[in-house]
Amino acid sequence: MKTPILAAAVALAATAVSAQNMPEEVTEPVTITFYNYNLSSAGNGADATKKMIAEFEEANPNIKVEGVPVSAQNLVTRVQADIVAGQSVDLSQMVFSSLDFAAQNLGAQALEDIVPAEEMAEHFEGMVPNGLALGKLDGKTYGLAYTFSTPVLFYNADIFREAGLDPENPPKTWAEIKEMGLQIKEKTGKLPLATGIFGPSALDWLMQGVIRSNGGAVINDDRTQMTFAEPEAVEAIEMLRDLAKNGVMQNLDLTSQMDTMAAGNVAMYLQTSALQGFLVNSAEGNFELRASTMPSFGDKPVRPNNSGSALVIHSTDPVKQRAAWELMKFLTSKHGYTIITSEIGYLPLRLDIVDDPEYLGNWVKEHPLVQPNLDQLSVLEPWVPMPGPNYLQIQVSMMDALEEATFGNNDDVQGILSAAQEQAQNLIP
């Protein structure tokens, strides 16, 4: 369902240009805007993005890219406001959970509708099918996976040794997380486990993977029924609650958990691999940082989903669409993903560059921490966006209930989740 004001703004933009096909190339100077949340950060993400834009402009002198730095949390609001104000929004780095809203309300263009089929097929050759699927809605590609990752269990090998544990054998299941966590707590007094599951900026990407790995889901396949109060989901939350009640993890804010891990005072940290560069720098000379895959529920298969973003074309101007598509191709090329993986920490959408010494081959040998992330790419599942204009309210109310059920004083997990699910269901169109 489109919001009325936005629908009118998008429709106006669509009629402002005639329905033309995308030209084969950009022959006259053109400027496109690129709304990007990496540009709003300090450090590796911004530096690598500026580097790629500069290289692209040098190789494409007719195209100027005007970067628009905006945080991930505010990106949809900023794009929405600028469209209504008549500003040119040409390309964005859209968080996956907002992709449905972008397609319905922000003029996101399906690539199948604007890019010649043979050209799209040529660029997609060699890309991981699971990665390409992340940006699809109703069979069309509204977003091309750009900066994305899987949940990785970082761990401090020094704390493992201090607790009498073997760092060569990190926990592979949630039961082992609890067993080792209790030993770490008793022997070292350090916090056994931090996670990126909860908190205002965590959204629901990591929670979706936890519940899915126990055979559940937060919403059904056609996104019409909330399911986070179903038995498999309740069981997953009861597991997390058990960890919390036994002191294996605490309800700290995201920044505190990240900083405590970086300071060497947390044994295990389940979070996006995008923090790898930050953690490596923090661990240097301080402690031995290692990484493993996301834990499973017993012998059930781990079903991690992605965090991160997709590249979305909003422009309806054929020349700007061509310019945006050329930038998308550059950013998701073998060279682009070499920069994205080695300088930011996200997964490459092209696995054929991992062993190629011209691209990531030597870097991967020197940085074994990336291997668990690469191992999970073959089983990666999409971060499912909530439907409709109330998608953020659905997400927030669901995550608030899941946090209360994990850390609150009320032991009635089923009751908390059932009540919240009924409320969230009422927000679905």
Secondary structure, 3 states (H helix, E strand, C coil): CCCHHHHHHHHHHHHCCCCCCCCCCCCCCEEEEEEECHHHCCCHHHHHHHHHHHHHHHHCCCEEEEEEECCHHHHHHHHHHHHHCCCCCCEEEEEHHHHHHHHHHCCCCCHHHHCCHHHHHHHHCCECHHHHHCCEECCEECCEEEEEECEEEEEEHHHHHHCCCCCCCCCCEHHHHHHHHHHHHHHHCCEEEEECCCCCCCCCHHHHHHHHHCCCCCECCCCCCECCCCHHHHHHHHHHHHHHHCCCECCCCHHHHHHHHHCCCEEEEEEEHHHHHHHHHHHCCCCCEEEECCCECCCCCCCCECEEEEEEECCCCHHHHHHHHHHHHHHCCHHHHHHHHHHHCCCCCEHHHCCCCCCCHHHHHHCHHHHHHHHHHHHCECCCCCCCCCHHHHHHHHHHHHHHHHHCCCCCHHHHHHHHHHHHHCCCC
